[in-house]
Amino acid sequence: EVMRLFPLISPIWLIVITAFVGFYEELVFRGFLITRLKVLTGNIWAAVLISSILFGVSHAYQDNLAMIQITVIGFIFGTMFVLRKSLISPILAHMAFDFINLALAFAASKIPVEEMEKMLSQ
């Protein structure tokens, strides 16, 4: 998926972009939204839930299943933020998650389709 979206960008730049996106998304969805939503709702867990849903919806371009999965991941990152009282853990976790997905997507893009179908059918 990533390789189809950015076919002309080198793998190094994709790593840089995903690191920036992980940092930025945590800053916005956990650091900013959760703290503001807590003030509005009076409940930190409602704030985490709302922020997680918005995080998932912001990834709607992927597909419905991915949106649900990303909402759950957002809730996990939000819980890390609340329990650790710091953005460092969710930022690092998000960057690691994106890097692993990028590495898998890059590796899969180098495997011929026929070979991948054969691996999946076994």
Phi, psi and omega in degrees: 000308182300317182296329177286328180287325185231061187293337185261002181264136181291156179303325179297315179294327176296322177295315179298315180297314181294326177296316179296316181297317178301316179295311184297313182297322178293320178300316182284304190282328178261302185298316182270302188297313182299317181294322179288317181293330176297320178295318182289319185266336184077007183222119183297323182286329172295321178297317178298315181297312180297315179299320180294319178297315178297322177298314178298314181297327179293346177255022183299338180296342181282291170176175186295318179296315178299322180298318178293314179299318181291327174298316178296315178298320177299322178293321178296314178296321178296320177296319176301316180299315182292312185289325182267348180054040182201150176272349186300310182298310179295327177296312180296319179296318181295314178299317179296316179300311180295320180297316179298315178298320178296314180299318179294318179296318179295315179297316181295327181290342180270351180268127177302146182304318181298318180294320179295318178299320179296318179296319183286335181278350182279000000 
